[in-house]
Every structure is written in structure tokens, then in C-alpha cells.
Amino acid sequence: MTENAVTYDDVHVDFTWEEWKLLDPFQKNLYKDVMLETYKNLTAIGYSWEDHNIEEHCQSSQRHGR
């Protein structure tokens, strides 16, 4: 990977439970839409998900009602 390459960590946003509770429904939906689009775009350009436990992140998001 080159120095200027974008990584998952560069584009991923993760809220604490306390921060998530402060978001209104529009903000929560926007977050979901943007992160889904990010996953799709990174996958489309061949990003390797091997180093990231996406399943764990999704389960965590579901527990928080995301």
C-alpha cells in the first residue's frame, strides 16, 4: 500500500453509545447511508477486508440500535 492510499480507518466513523444517543434520527440514517456507501465503494476498488472484523462492527451497531 502506498503512503497516499486511503484506508478503512481513514473513512470509518464510530460513535460511542453516549454520542449515538445524542444523534437525531436523520443523523443516524445519514451515518448508515454514508457508511454503507463507503463499504460498497471500497469493495468496488478491491479493498481487502481481511484486517477488519466487519461482522463484529455490524453486530455492535445492531446492539446500539444503529
KAZIRA-V322654 format. One line per field, one symbol per residue. ss: DSSP state (A for helix, B for strand, O for the rest). phi: phi as a letter, one per 20 degrees, with the letter a starting at -180 (. if undefined). burial: # if it has 9 or more other ideal C-beta (glycine too) atoms within 8 Angstrom, else .. A space follows every 50 residues. Layout:
# KAZIRA-V322654
ss: ???
phi: ???
burial: ???
This chain:
# KAZIRA-V322654
ss: OOOOOOOAAAAOOOOOAAAAAAOOAAAAAAAAAAAAAAAAAAAAOOOOOO OOOAAAAAAAAAAOOO
phi: .efefedgffdfcceffffffefegfffffggffffffgfffffenfeeg ecefgffffffffeme
burial: .......#..#........#..#....#..##.##..##..##....... ......#.........
